[in-house]
Amino acid sequence: MAEHMETASHERLPGVKRIIAVGSGKGGVGKSTVAVNLAISLRNTGASVGLLDADIYGPSMPIMLGVKDVRPQMSDDHTIAFIECHGLVTISMGFMLKDSDAVVWRGPMLGKALQQFIEDVSWGELDYLVVDLPPGTGDVHLSLSQLIPMDGAIVVTTPQDVAFADVRRAIRMFELTKVPVLGLVENMSYFITPDTQARYDIFGTGRTADHCEALTLPFLGQLPLDMQIGPAADRGEPVCVADPKGEQARLYEQMVVAVETELAQRDAAQEGKGKFGDFFSQKS
């Protein structure tokens, strides 16, 4: 892990204040949906926000943001111009591919692509860069942790205990790469019927909050199944854009508050360590 500390550098993204990764232990839990709606909710606070689609094999952001037919251009300074949509700036391998194309690369090529997305894109001044990681634990996660120092990671799961077994591996990966875990999100937690407002725990009653307590990690909340999320994403409208006053948008607003609170607490703790460190160094 010493390599991580030596190579990760703020100089690669000098205008970015915060970098937040969104990951999961397995696929199919709605990680990209959480990433894009978190980015939209951060933007709604007045922050300037970027979204980096680091899922090289399965990029989904171009479709989810409604810009799948857009191709990046070169800027005057010979960097890659980001794509702007819904108030976000974004880049994705999906912008470079046709619908029928497949990325068949080994690990070193993945790392090189990530490096280009970080160093060769004119990100400019951003309050937040949200990084949508691929599922699992692999080359992309390690390469990213070596390229840029991330302020924290959000891990997405679903209610089943079998899903949480993979979450533990994701948490361990972030620990090994020195990325603080800001908290866990339980997605697809329940379903509210539109006609009777009855609640159904389709995947069973989730115990993510209990797991978080046992692991001393923040629980960032539950997100229900919502019939409008899929069609809205297919139209290129994240649910927080399609229904900005709806229940999903409200829950993401709460998540943003929890994330910002966690980051502020970590900043205060680091500042306190710095002051005590200065004190003891003067005494020695």
Backbone as JSON, one array per atom type, in Angstrom:
{
  "sequence": "MAEHMETASHERLPGVKRIIAVGSGKGGVGKSTVAVNLAISLRNTGASVGLLDADIYGPSMPIMLGVKDVRPQMSDDHTIAFIECHGLVTISMGFMLKDSDAVVWRGPMLGKALQQFIEDVSWGELDYLVVDLPPGTGDVHLSLSQLIPMDGAIVVTTPQDVAFADVRRAIRMFELTKVPVLGLVENMSYFITPDTQARYDIFGTGRTADHCEALTLPFLGQLPLDMQIGPAADRGEPVCVADPKGEQARLYEQMVVAVETELAQRDAAQEGKGKFGDFFSQKS",
  "N": [[0.81, -1.21, 0.0], [2.16, 1.15, 0.2], [2.76, 2.14, -2.25], [0.43, 3.34, -3.08], [0.33, 5.64, -1.46], [2.48, 7.04, -2.42], [2.01, 7.57, -5.12], [-0.61, 8.56, -5.61], [-2.01, 11.68, -6.25], [-2.85, 15.09, -5.65], [-2.22, 16.84, -7.59], [-2.98, 15.94, -10.07], [-5.65, 16.56, -10.35], [-6.08, 19.45, -9.83], [-8.05, 21.41, -9.55], [-10.2, 20.27, -8.27], [-12.12, 19.89, -5.42], [-13.28, 17.88, -3.77], [-13.34, 14.33, -3.92], [-15.42, 11.7, -4.48], [-16.07, 8.33, -4.36], [-18.32, 5.89, -5.66], [-19.24, 2.71, -4.98], [-19.65, -0.91, -5.14], [-20.08, -4.23, -3.88], [-20.91, -6.11, -5.67], [-22.5, -6.56, -8.91], [-25.6, -5.13, -10.24], [-26.96, -3.86, -8.17], [-27.78, -1.29, -8.35], [-25.87, 0.69, -8.32], [-24.82, 2.62, -10.19], [-27.1, 4.13, -10.63], [-27.44, 5.26, -8.1], [-25.05, 6.74, -8.0], [-25.32, 8.69, -10.08], [-27.64, 10.08, -9.33], [-26.91, 10.98, -6.82], [-24.9, 12.76, -7.6], [-26.47, 14.64, -9.02], [-28.05, 15.59, -6.89], [-26.11, 16.75, -5.25], [-25.35, 18.78, -6.98], [-27.69, 20.25, -6.9], [-27.47, 21.57, -4.52], [-26.08, 23.77, -5.11], [-23.48, 23.33, -5.66], [-20.61, 22.83, -7.8], [-20.28, 20.13, -9.93], [-18.75, 17.14, -11.03], [-18.86, 14.09, -12.94], [-17.42, 11.06, -13.14], [-17.32, 8.3, -15.09], [-16.15, 5.4, -14.28], [-16.48, 2.81, -14.97], [-15.25, 0.94, -17.11], [-15.68, -1.35, -18.7], [-18.47, -1.64, -18.71], [-19.93, 0.92, -19.34], [-22.43, 3.21, -18.35], [-23.33, 5.78, -18.04], [-23.64, 7.61, -20.31], [-26.15, 6.82, -21.47], [-27.86, 7.03, -19.25], [-27.76, 9.72, -18.75], [-28.72, 10.8, -21.03], [-27.14, 11.41, -23.26], [-25.99, 9.73, -25.15], [-25.3, 9.72, -27.83], [-23.46, 11.68, -28.15], [-20.19, 12.92, -28.82], [-16.99, 13.37, -27.39], [-14.96, 16.33, -27.77], [-11.82, 17.87, -28.73], [-10.21, 20.26, -26.67], [-9.06, 23.71, -26.86], [-6.63, 23.71, -25.59], [-5.66, 21.25, -26.12], [-6.66, 19.24, -24.53], [-9.16, 16.81, -23.5], [-12.45, 17.71, -24.01], [-14.99, 17.83, -21.63], [-18.31, 16.36, -21.41], [-21.33, 18.1, -21.01], [-24.26, 17.99, -19.11], [-27.52, 18.15, -17.67], [-26.57, 19.93, -15.78], [-24.23, 18.81, -14.89], [-20.76, 17.95, -15.35], [-19.17, 15.54, -17.35], [-17.5, 12.43, -18.16], [-16.98, 9.46, -20.05], [-16.24, 6.1, -20.98], [-18.2, 5.19, -22.61], [-18.81, 7.25, -24.35], [-16.99, 6.96, -26.32], [-17.59, 4.71, -27.71], [-19.48, 2.58, -29.96], [-22.85, 1.29, -29.83], [-22.68, -1.45, -30.22], [-20.09, -2.08, -29.66], [-17.41, -3.62, -27.79], [-15.34, -3.52, -24.9], [-12.37, -5.04, -24.69], [-10.01, -5.53, -22.82], [-6.89, -5.86, -21.09], [-5.69, -5.5, -17.66], [-3.57, -3.36, -17.46], [-4.27, -1.65, -19.6], [-6.73, -0.71, -18.81], [-6.01, 0.84, -16.63], [-4.53, 2.81, -17.96], [-6.5, 4.06, -19.49], [-8.1, 5.16, -17.47], [-6.26, 6.95, -16.38], [-6.02, 8.76, -18.49], [-8.62, 9.81, -18.53], [-8.53, 11.21, -16.19], [-6.23, 12.89, -16.26], [-6.18, 14.04, -18.83], [-8.59, 15.25, -19.35], [-10.33, 18.28, -19.32], [-11.23, 19.18, -16.54], [-11.52, 21.4, -14.88], [-12.65, 23.77, -12.36], [-14.07, 22.25, -9.65], [-16.44, 21.49, -7.11], [-17.12, 18.94, -6.29], [-16.18, 15.71, -7.42], [-17.74, 12.98, -8.53], [-17.26, 9.55, -8.63], [-18.13, 6.86, -10.49], [-17.7, 3.67, -9.83], [-16.72, 0.43, -11.23], [-18.49, -2.68, -10.57], [-17.58, -4.88, -7.85], [-14.19, -5.82, -6.93], [-11.24, -4.82, -8.18], [-8.92, -4.26, -10.92], [-9.47, -1.6, -11.79], [-10.28, -0.25, -9.45], [-7.97, -0.38, -7.88], [-6.12, 0.96, -9.55], [-7.29, 3.51, -9.67], [-7.14, 4.36, -6.99], [-4.44, 4.66, -6.81], [-3.96, 6.73, -8.52], [-5.4, 9.08, -7.79], [-6.12, 10.85, -4.75], [-8.77, 9.88, -2.91], [-11.54, 11.31, -1.23], [-13.44, 9.85, 0.03], [-15.61, 6.93, 0.11], [-18.73, 5.64, -0.99], [-20.73, 2.88, -0.37], [-22.87, 0.71, -2.04], [-25.63, -1.41, -1.48], [-28.0, -4.15, -1.48], [-30.99, -5.41, 0.22], [-30.59, -8.17, 0.88], [-28.87, -10.66, 2.79], [-26.99, -12.17, 1.44], [-26.05, -10.42, -0.45], [-24.73, -8.62, 1.17], [-22.49, -9.99, 1.95], [-20.72, -9.63, -0.15], [-20.42, -6.92, 0.05], [-18.86, -6.62, 2.32], [-16.39, -7.37, 1.32], [-15.91, -5.3, -0.45], [-15.72, -3.16, 1.35], [-13.44, -3.93, 2.71], [-11.61, -3.74, 0.62], [-11.54, -0.94, 0.19], [-10.47, -0.19, 2.63], [-7.89, -1.31, 2.42], [-6.85, 0.2, 0.35], [-6.71, 2.64, 1.47], [-8.92, 4.37, 1.44], [-11.39, 6.24, 2.9], [-14.47, 4.95, 4.13], [-17.48, 6.41, 3.66], [-20.03, 5.68, 4.21], [-22.9, 3.42, 4.03], [-25.38, 2.56, 1.63], [-28.62, 1.34, 1.36], [-30.17, -0.01, -1.25], [-33.17, -0.53, -3.24], [-34.85, -1.23, -1.14], [-37.51, -1.53, -0.3], [-40.94, -1.63, -1.46], [-43.46, 0.61, -2.32], [-46.81, 0.48, -2.96], [-48.46, 2.2, -5.58], [-51.23, 2.62, -5.54], [-52.49, 1.76, -3.09], [-50.65, 2.45, -1.21], [-49.39, 0.56, 0.3], [-46.75, -1.17, 1.94], [-44.14, -3.3, 0.8], [-41.64, -5.59, 1.51], [-39.81, -6.66, -0.7], [-37.38, -7.99, -1.18], [-36.91, -9.03, 1.27], [-36.54, -8.08, 4.74], [-34.22, -5.64, 5.24], [-30.99, -5.62, 6.8], [-29.03, -3.73, 6.86], [-28.57, -1.39, 8.34], [-28.08, -2.46, 10.88], [-25.76, -3.93, 10.31], [-24.05, -1.82, 9.69], [-23.85, -0.56, 12.17], [-22.54, -2.56, 13.61], [-20.12, -2.55, 12.28], [-19.24, -0.05, 12.77], [-19.82, 2.02, 10.91], [-21.24, 4.73, 9.04], [-24.74, 4.76, 8.34], [-26.34, 5.51, 5.48], [-28.9, 5.51, 4.57], [-32.09, 4.23, 3.26], [-33.25, 3.32, 0.05], [-36.13, 3.1, -1.84], [-37.63, 0.67, -4.13], [-38.73, 1.96, -7.21], [-41.09, 2.6, -9.61], [-40.7, 4.46, -11.61], [-38.01, 4.88, -12.02], [-36.47, 3.23, -13.83], [-37.71, 3.67, -16.49], [-37.3, 6.48, -16.58], [-34.5, 6.69, -16.53], [-33.91, 5.41, -18.94], [-34.87, 7.31, -20.66], [-32.93, 9.16, -20.38], [-33.03, 10.74, -18.15], [-32.17, 11.15, -14.95], [-33.78, 10.11, -11.9], [-33.95, 12.15, -10.03], [-33.97, 14.33, -11.61], [-36.14, 13.91, -13.29], [-38.26, 13.85, -11.47], [-38.12, 16.1, -9.45], [-39.27, 16.94, -7.05], [-40.12, 14.73, -5.81], [-40.36, 11.64, -3.8], [-38.01, 10.09, -4.04], [-36.1, 12.05, -4.72], [-36.15, 13.53, -2.37], [-35.09, 11.69, -0.54], [-32.52, 11.39, -1.56], [-31.59, 13.97, -1.11], [-31.43, 13.91, 1.68], [-29.41, 12.02, 1.88], [-27.24, 13.41, 0.8], [-26.91, 15.41, 2.74], [-26.12, 13.79, 4.9], [-23.71, 12.74, 3.9], [-22.19, 15.09, 3.51], [-22.04, 15.92, 6.16], [-20.56, 13.84, 7.31], [-18.12, 14.13, 5.91], [-17.37, 16.68, 6.82], [-17.01, 16.17, 9.54], [-14.87, 14.4, 9.42], [-12.94, 16.11, 8.36], [-12.69, 17.92, 10.49], [-11.7, 16.2, 12.45], [-9.23, 15.51, 11.32], [-8.04, 18.02, 11.29], [-7.86, 18.48, 14.0], [-6.04, 16.46, 14.7], [-3.84, 17.41, 13.37], [-3.28, 19.78, 14.79], [-2.7, 18.79, 17.35], [-0.55, 17.26, 16.66], [1.32, 19.23, 15.91], [1.62, 20.43, 18.4], [2.81, 18.39, 19.99], [5.13, 17.98, 18.55], [6.46, 20.35, 19.01], [6.94, 20.13, 21.69], [8.7, 18.03, 21.85]],
  "CA": [[0.0, 0.0, 0.0], [3.02, 2.32, 0.15], [2.69, 2.67, -3.6], [-0.72, 4.24, -3.13], [0.65, 6.9, -0.83], [3.51, 7.73, -3.2], [1.61, 7.94, -6.47], [-1.84, 9.35, -5.63], [-1.59, 13.08, -6.18], [-3.83, 16.14, -5.91], [-1.79, 17.62, -8.75], [-3.67, 15.47, -11.27], [-6.94, 17.25, -10.4], [-5.84, 20.56, -8.91], [-9.23, 22.24, -9.34], [-11.28, 19.49, -7.66], [-12.02, 19.97, -3.96], [-13.66, 16.62, -3.15], [-13.53, 13.19, -4.81], [-16.22, 10.69, -3.8], [-16.31, 7.13, -5.16], [-19.51, 5.1, -5.36], [-18.89, 1.35, -5.35], [-20.49, -2.0, -4.64], [-19.38, -5.5, -3.88], [-21.39, -6.92, -6.78], [-23.31, -5.81, -9.86], [-27.03, -5.27, -10.16], [-27.53, -3.28, -6.95], [-28.19, 0.09, -8.6], [-24.76, 1.59, -7.97], [-24.75, 3.75, -11.11], [-28.28, 4.98, -10.35], [-27.11, 6.03, -6.9], [-23.97, 7.68, -8.31], [-25.78, 9.81, -10.9], [-28.59, 10.88, -8.57], [-26.13, 11.67, -5.8], [-24.26, 13.89, -8.27], [-27.52, 15.63, -9.28], [-28.44, 16.18, -5.61], [-25.02, 17.64, -4.86], [-25.47, 19.96, -7.84], [-28.85, 21.03, -6.45], [-27.08, 22.4, -3.38], [-25.33, 24.9, -5.64], [-22.09, 22.92, -5.89], [-20.2, 22.43, -9.14], [-20.11, 18.68, -9.77], [-18.36, 16.31, -12.16], [-19.2, 12.67, -12.82], [-16.48, 10.23, -13.89], [-17.77, 6.92, -15.26], [-14.96, 4.56, -14.27], [-16.84, 1.45, -15.36], [-14.75, 0.9, -18.49], [-16.29, -2.46, -19.43], [-19.92, -1.48, -18.82], [-20.29, 2.32, -19.08], [-23.88, 3.44, -18.46], [-23.68, 7.19, -17.86], [-24.19, 8.29, -21.5], [-27.57, 6.52, -21.61], [-28.59, 7.53, -18.09], [-27.79, 11.17, -18.81], [-29.35, 11.22, -22.27], [-26.16, 11.97, -24.2], [-25.26, 8.57, -25.67], [-24.84, 9.97, -29.19], [-22.51, 12.81, -28.13], [-18.79, 12.52, -28.82], [-16.13, 14.43, -26.85], [-14.1, 17.05, -28.69], [-10.58, 18.36, -28.15], [-10.23, 21.67, -26.32], [-7.98, 24.51, -27.45], [-5.36, 23.37, -24.94], [-5.37, 19.86, -26.5], [-7.23, 18.28, -23.6], [-10.48, 16.32, -23.9], [-13.55, 18.51, -23.46], [-16.02, 17.02, -21.0], [-19.69, 16.52, -21.86], [-22.13, 18.76, -19.97], [-25.69, 17.69, -19.19], [-28.21, 18.24, -16.38], [-25.77, 20.7, -14.85], [-23.03, 18.06, -14.52], [-19.75, 17.69, -16.37], [-18.96, 14.1, -17.26], [-16.76, 11.71, -19.2], [-17.25, 8.03, -19.96], [-15.82, 5.29, -22.12], [-19.36, 5.04, -23.47], [-18.8, 8.28, -25.38], [-16.03, 6.56, -27.35], [-17.99, 3.42, -28.26], [-20.79, 2.34, -30.55], [-23.66, 0.41, -28.98], [-22.29, -2.85, -30.4], [-18.67, -2.26, -29.33], [-17.05, -4.18, -26.48], [-13.98, -3.25, -24.46], [-11.71, -6.3, -24.33], [-8.69, -5.05, -22.42], [-6.26, -6.33, -19.86], [-5.58, -4.52, -16.58], [-2.78, -2.15, -17.72], [-4.98, -0.76, -20.5], [-7.76, -0.06, -18.01], [-5.34, 1.89, -15.86], [-4.16, 3.89, -18.86], [-7.73, 4.79, -19.84], [-8.46, 5.97, -16.3], [-5.3, 8.05, -16.27], [-6.38, 9.75, -19.49], [-9.84, 10.47, -18.08], [-8.2, 12.09, -15.08], [-5.21, 13.89, -16.58], [-6.35, 14.66, -20.14], [-9.89, 15.91, -19.43], [-10.26, 19.62, -18.72], [-12.27, 19.17, -15.51], [-11.71, 22.75, -14.36], [-12.89, 23.93, -10.93], [-15.23, 21.49, -9.19], [-16.57, 21.22, -5.67], [-17.17, 17.49, -6.12], [-16.11, 14.76, -8.53], [-18.31, 11.69, -8.15], [-16.69, 8.5, -9.48], [-18.93, 5.63, -10.54], [-16.78, 2.54, -9.97], [-17.32, -0.83, -11.65], [-18.78, -3.56, -9.43], [-16.52, -5.8, -7.42], [-12.89, -5.32, -6.47], [-10.31, -5.24, -9.23], [-7.87, -3.39, -11.45], [-9.89, -0.2, -11.85], [-10.27, 0.29, -8.1], [-6.58, -0.2, -7.46], [-5.52, 2.01, -10.38], [-7.84, 4.81, -9.29], [-6.6, 4.74, -5.69], [-3.05, 5.04, -7.01], [-3.89, 7.95, -9.33], [-5.95, 10.26, -7.11], [-6.52, 10.63, -3.36], [-10.22, 10.03, -2.78], [-11.98, 11.76, 0.1], [-14.26, 8.83, 0.66], [-16.38, 6.03, -0.76], [-20.07, 5.2, -0.6], [-20.93, 1.5, -0.82], [-24.29, 0.44, -2.28], [-26.01, -2.81, -1.34], [-29.43, -4.44, -1.43], [-31.29, -5.92, 1.56], [-30.28, -9.58, 1.17], [-27.6, -10.94, 3.47], [-26.02, -12.68, 0.47], [-25.44, -9.24, -1.07], [-23.83, -7.96, 2.12], [-21.22, -10.71, 1.98], [-19.85, -8.96, -1.12], [-20.16, -5.57, 0.57], [-17.72, -6.72, 3.24], [-15.17, -7.4, 0.51], [-15.71, -3.94, -0.96], [-15.25, -2.36, 2.47], [-12.05, -4.31, 2.96], [-10.81, -3.18, -0.46], [-11.33, 0.47, 0.46], [-9.53, -0.11, 3.76], [-6.54, -1.62, 1.94], [-6.4, 1.28, -0.53], [-6.69, 3.87, 2.28], [-10.04, 5.25, 1.08], [-12.38, 6.17, 3.98], [-15.84, 4.62, 3.76], [-18.36, 7.44, 4.2], [-21.26, 5.06, 4.65], [-23.55, 2.42, 3.18], [-26.73, 2.84, 1.15], [-29.4, 0.14, 1.04], [-31.03, 0.27, -2.39], [-34.26, -1.49, -3.47], [-35.15, -1.71, 0.21], [-38.92, -1.88, -0.16], [-41.78, -1.11, -2.54], [-44.74, 1.19, -1.91], [-47.74, 0.4, -4.08], [-48.98, 3.53, -5.87], [-52.67, 2.77, -5.31], [-52.88, 1.62, -1.68], [-49.53, 2.89, -0.36], [-48.93, -0.55, 1.15], [-45.31, -1.43, 1.83], [-43.73, -4.68, 0.65], [-40.19, -5.82, 1.53], [-39.73, -7.69, -1.74], [-36.14, -8.77, -1.01], [-36.74, -9.3, 2.69], [-36.22, -6.93, 5.58], [-32.78, -5.41, 5.23], [-30.3, -5.42, 8.07], [-27.85, -2.92, 6.58], [-28.34, -0.48, 9.48], [-27.44, -3.26, 11.94], [-24.4, -4.22, 9.87], [-23.27, -0.58, 9.83], [-23.58, -0.37, 13.6], [-21.52, -3.54, 14.01], [-18.86, -2.18, 11.64], [-19.02, 1.37, 13.11], [-19.88, 2.81, 9.69], [-22.51, 5.46, 8.91], [-25.8, 4.25, 7.48], [-26.78, 6.68, 4.73], [-30.33, 5.46, 4.31], [-32.73, 3.23, 2.4], [-33.89, 3.81, -1.16], [-37.12, 2.09, -2.25], [-37.92, 0.4, -5.53], [-39.63, 2.98, -7.73], [-41.42, 2.21, -10.98], [-40.33, 5.48, -12.59], [-36.56, 5.02, -12.15], [-36.01, 2.61, -15.06], [-38.11, 4.45, -17.67], [-36.66, 7.8, -16.58], [-33.1, 6.51, -16.92], [-33.9, 5.1, -20.37], [-35.09, 8.58, -21.36], [-31.81, 10.04, -20.12], [-33.37, 11.64, -17.05], [-32.11, 10.58, -13.6], [-35.06, 10.33, -11.22], [-33.93, 13.44, -9.34], [-34.29, 15.32, -12.65], [-37.5, 13.62, -13.78], [-39.23, 14.15, -10.41], [-37.27, 16.78, -8.46], [-39.99, 17.15, -5.79], [-40.65, 13.43, -5.39], [-39.8, 10.97, -2.63], [-36.63, 9.7, -4.31], [-35.27, 13.25, -4.62], [-36.05, 13.87, -0.94], [-34.18, 10.75, 0.1], [-31.16, 11.73, -1.99], [-31.22, 15.19, -0.38], [-31.01, 13.47, 3.01], [-28.13, 11.36, 1.74], [-26.24, 14.46, 0.61], [-26.66, 16.02, 4.07], [-25.36, 12.82, 5.7], [-22.36, 12.67, 3.34], [-21.5, 16.33, 3.83], [-21.77, 15.9, 7.6], [-19.46, 12.89, 7.54], [-16.89, 14.76, 5.41], [-17.01, 17.77, 7.72], [-16.5, 15.57, 10.77], [-13.54, 13.88, 9.14], [-12.05, 17.28, 8.25], [-12.44, 18.43, 11.84], [-10.83, 15.25, 13.14], [-7.88, 15.65, 10.76], [-7.5, 19.3, 11.75], [-7.48, 18.28, 15.4], [-4.81, 15.67, 14.73], [-2.75, 18.29, 12.95], [-2.94, 20.7, 15.87], [-2.02, 18.04, 18.4], [0.76, 16.87, 16.13], [2.2, 20.4, 16.02], [1.91, 20.65, 19.8], [3.76, 17.4, 20.48], [6.41, 18.16, 17.88], [7.13, 21.46, 19.66], [7.36, 19.7, 23.04], [9.76, 17.02, 21.79]],
  "C": [[0.85, 1.27, 0.0], [2.96, 2.97, -1.22], [1.55, 3.66, -3.74], [-0.35, 5.61, -2.58], [1.64, 7.7, -1.65], [2.96, 8.26, -4.52], [0.32, 8.75, -6.54], [-1.5, 10.81, -5.39], [-2.73, 14.03, -6.47], [-3.47, 16.92, -7.16], [-2.49, 17.17, -10.03], [-5.03, 16.15, -11.45], [-6.88, 18.46, -9.48], [-7.08, 21.41, -8.63], [-10.39, 21.54, -8.65], [-11.09, 19.46, -6.15], [-12.28, 18.63, -3.29], [-13.81, 15.55, -4.23], [-14.24, 12.09, -4.02], [-16.47, 9.53, -4.75], [-17.6, 6.46, -4.71], [-19.25, 3.69, -5.88], [-19.88, 0.35, -4.79], [-19.68, -3.28, -4.69], [-19.76, -6.37, -5.07], [-22.21, -6.03, -7.71], [-24.8, -5.97, -9.59], [-27.69, -4.68, -8.94], [-27.96, -1.83, -7.14], [-27.12, 1.11, -8.27], [-24.7, 2.81, -8.88], [-25.93, 4.7, -10.93], [-28.02, 5.85, -9.13], [-26.07, 7.1, -7.23], [-24.5, 8.91, -9.05], [-26.77, 10.68, -10.12], [-27.94, 11.58, -7.39], [-25.47, 12.91, -6.4], [-25.27, 15.01, -8.55], [-27.91, 16.34, -7.98], [-27.36, 17.1, -5.06], [-25.08, 18.92, -5.68], [-26.61, 20.86, -7.37], [-28.56, 21.87, -5.21], [-26.34, 23.66, -3.82], [-23.88, 24.58, -5.91], [-21.86, 22.67, -7.37], [-19.73, 20.98, -9.06], [-19.72, 18.04, -11.1], [-18.7, 14.86, -11.88], [-18.28, 11.87, -13.73], [-17.0, 8.8, -13.91], [-16.53, 6.04, -15.39], [-15.25, 3.11, -14.6], [-16.49, 1.29, -16.85], [-15.44, -0.19, -19.31], [-17.79, -2.25, -19.67], [-20.36, -0.06, -18.54], [-21.79, 2.56, -19.3], [-24.26, 4.91, -18.41], [-24.18, 7.88, -19.12], [-25.68, 8.05, -21.7], [-28.35, 7.16, -20.47], [-28.71, 9.05, -18.09], [-28.36, 11.7, -20.12], [-28.41, 11.82, -23.29], [-25.36, 10.85, -24.88], [-24.73, 8.78, -27.08], [-23.85, 11.14, -29.29], [-21.09, 12.27, -28.1], [-17.93, 13.67, -28.29], [-15.26, 15.05, -27.94], [-12.81, 17.46, -27.96], [-10.7, 19.85, -27.86], [-9.06, 22.39, -26.98], [-6.62, 24.17, -26.85], [-4.99, 21.9, -25.13], [-5.75, 18.86, -25.41], [-8.62, 17.88, -24.1], [-11.55, 17.17, -23.23], [-14.59, 17.57, -22.86], [-17.38, 17.27, -21.67], [-20.48, 17.15, -20.71], [-23.61, 18.44, -20.19], [-26.28, 17.69, -17.78], [-27.38, 18.99, -15.34], [-24.51, 20.01, -14.37], [-22.03, 18.09, -15.67], [-19.33, 16.24, -16.23], [-18.1, 13.59, -18.4], [-16.97, 10.22, -18.96], [-16.67, 7.34, -21.17], [-16.97, 5.11, -23.11], [-19.44, 6.09, -24.56], [-17.89, 7.9, -26.55], [-16.49, 5.32, -28.13], [-19.31, 3.49, -29.0], [-21.55, 1.37, -29.65], [-23.2, -1.04, -29.05], [-20.84, -3.12, -30.02], [-18.5, -2.88, -27.95], [-15.61, -3.81, -26.17], [-13.37, -4.56, -23.98], [-10.25, -5.98, -24.03], [-8.2, -5.78, -21.19], [-6.08, -5.16, -18.89], [-4.78, -3.26, -16.9], [-3.48, -1.16, -18.64], [-6.11, -0.04, -19.77], [-7.17, 1.1, -17.23], [-4.96, 3.08, -16.72], [-5.37, 4.72, -19.25], [-8.16, 5.68, -18.69], [-7.54, 7.18, -16.17], [-5.62, 9.15, -17.28], [-7.64, 10.51, -19.09], [-9.55, 11.48, -16.98], [-7.28, 13.23, -15.51], [-5.49, 14.66, -17.87], [-7.72, 15.29, -20.37], [-9.8, 17.24, -18.7], [-11.39, 19.79, -17.71], [-12.54, 20.57, -14.95], [-11.91, 22.76, -12.85], [-14.18, 23.22, -10.54], [-15.24, 21.39, -7.67], [-16.53, 19.73, -5.39], [-16.92, 16.81, -7.47], [-16.61, 13.43, -8.0], [-17.81, 10.64, -9.14], [-17.56, 7.25, -9.37], [-18.0, 4.47, -10.84], [-17.48, 1.33, -10.6], [-17.62, -1.69, -10.44], [-17.57, -4.42, -9.08], [-15.28, -5.09, -6.95], [-11.85, -5.77, -7.48], [-9.36, -4.16, -9.66], [-8.24, -1.92, -11.41], [-9.81, 0.44, -10.46], [-8.85, 0.57, -7.63], [-5.91, 0.93, -8.24], [-6.0, 3.39, -9.94], [-7.26, 5.28, -7.95], [-5.14, 5.15, -5.79], [-2.92, 6.36, -7.76], [-4.32, 9.19, -8.56], [-6.32, 9.92, -5.67], [-8.0, 10.91, -3.18], [-10.59, 10.39, -1.35], [-12.84, 10.73, 0.8], [-15.02, 8.02, -0.37], [-17.73, 5.74, -0.14], [-20.28, 3.82, -1.18], [-22.43, 1.23, -0.89], [-24.55, -1.05, -2.17], [-27.51, -2.94, -1.49], [-29.72, -5.2, -0.14], [-30.8, -7.32, 1.89], [-28.93, -9.72, 1.87], [-26.54, -11.44, 2.49], [-25.34, -11.52, -0.26], [-24.44, -8.59, -0.12], [-22.51, -8.71, 2.26], [-20.23, -10.08, 1.01], [-19.51, -7.55, -0.67], [-18.96, -5.6, 1.52], [-16.4, -6.73, 2.46], [-14.87, -6.01, -0.05], [-15.18, -3.03, 0.14], [-13.78, -2.65, 2.75], [-11.13, -3.75, 1.87], [-10.52, -1.7, -0.21], [-10.38, 0.68, 1.64], [-8.09, -0.31, 3.27], [-5.97, -0.51, 1.06], [-6.47, 2.64, 0.16], [-7.75, 4.88, 1.85], [-11.08, 5.15, 2.19], [-13.77, 5.82, 3.43], [-16.77, 5.6, 4.45], [-19.69, 6.86, 4.68], [-21.82, 4.09, 3.63], [-24.96, 2.88, 2.84], [-27.41, 1.52, 0.83], [-30.4, 0.5, -0.06], [-32.06, -0.84, -2.57], [-34.76, -2.08, -2.15], [-36.58, -2.21, 0.36], [-39.68, -1.3, -1.35], [-43.09, -0.61, -1.95], [-45.68, 1.16, -3.1], [-48.37, 1.77, -4.33], [-50.46, 3.71, -5.51], [-53.05, 2.73, -3.83], [-51.83, 2.13, -0.7], [-49.09, 1.81, 0.63], [-47.44, -0.79, 0.89], [-45.05, -2.93, 1.75], [-42.2, -4.75, 0.65], [-39.9, -6.97, 0.58], [-38.5, -8.58, -1.58], [-35.87, -9.11, 0.45], [-36.39, -8.02, 3.44], [-34.72, -6.78, 5.68], [-32.21, -5.18, 6.62], [-29.04, -4.57, 7.9], [-27.53, -1.98, 7.73], [-27.65, -1.22, 10.62], [-26.0, -3.59, 11.58], [-23.51, -2.98, 10.04], [-22.9, -0.33, 11.29], [-22.49, -1.31, 14.07], [-20.15, -3.17, 13.46], [-18.44, -0.74, 11.94], [-18.88, 2.22, 11.85], [-21.2, 3.54, 9.63], [-23.48, 4.73, 7.99], [-26.46, 5.44, 6.79], [-28.23, 6.62, 4.29], [-30.76, 4.36, 3.37], [-33.37, 3.93, 1.21], [-34.87, 2.75, -1.64], [-37.06, 1.79, -3.74], [-38.94, 1.43, -6.01], [-39.85, 2.7, -9.2], [-40.97, 3.23, -12.02], [-38.83, 5.54, -12.85], [-36.06, 4.46, -13.47], [-36.4, 3.38, -16.31], [-37.46, 5.83, -17.74], [-35.21, 7.71, -17.03], [-32.99, 6.2, -18.41], [-34.14, 6.35, -21.22], [-33.91, 9.55, -21.2], [-32.09, 11.06, -19.05], [-33.22, 10.9, -15.72], [-33.37, 10.96, -12.83], [-35.09, 11.66, -10.49], [-34.11, 14.6, -10.32], [-35.73, 15.15, -13.1], [-38.56, 14.02, -12.76], [-38.51, 14.84, -9.26], [-37.94, 17.03, -7.11], [-40.49, 15.83, -5.19], [-39.91, 12.83, -4.2], [-38.35, 10.56, -2.85], [-35.71, 10.91, -4.16], [-35.09, 13.66, -3.16], [-35.05, 12.97, -0.22], [-32.73, 11.02, -0.3], [-30.68, 13.03, -1.33], [-30.74, 14.84, 1.03], [-29.64, 12.8, 2.95], [-27.0, 12.37, 1.58], [-25.89, 15.12, 1.94], [-25.8, 15.09, 4.92], [-23.91, 12.74, 5.22], [-21.57, 13.92, 3.68], [-21.15, 16.42, 5.31], [-20.59, 15.0, 7.92], [-18.13, 13.49, 7.07], [-16.43, 15.87, 6.33], [-16.43, 17.24, 9.03], [-15.1, 15.01, 10.58], [-12.53, 15.01, 8.99], [-11.68, 17.81, 9.62], [-11.51, 17.51, 12.61], [-9.4, 15.36, 12.65], [-7.23, 16.95, 11.21], [-7.05, 19.2, 13.19], [-6.2, 17.49, 15.54], [-3.62, 16.53, 14.36], [-2.31, 19.22, 14.06], [-2.2, 19.98, 16.98], [-0.65, 17.58, 17.95], [1.75, 18.01, 16.24], [2.6, 20.62, 17.47], [2.98, 19.7, 20.3], [5.11, 17.56, 19.82], [7.18, 19.31, 18.51], [7.66, 21.05, 21.02], [8.56, 18.76, 22.99], [11.11, 17.66, 21.51]]
}
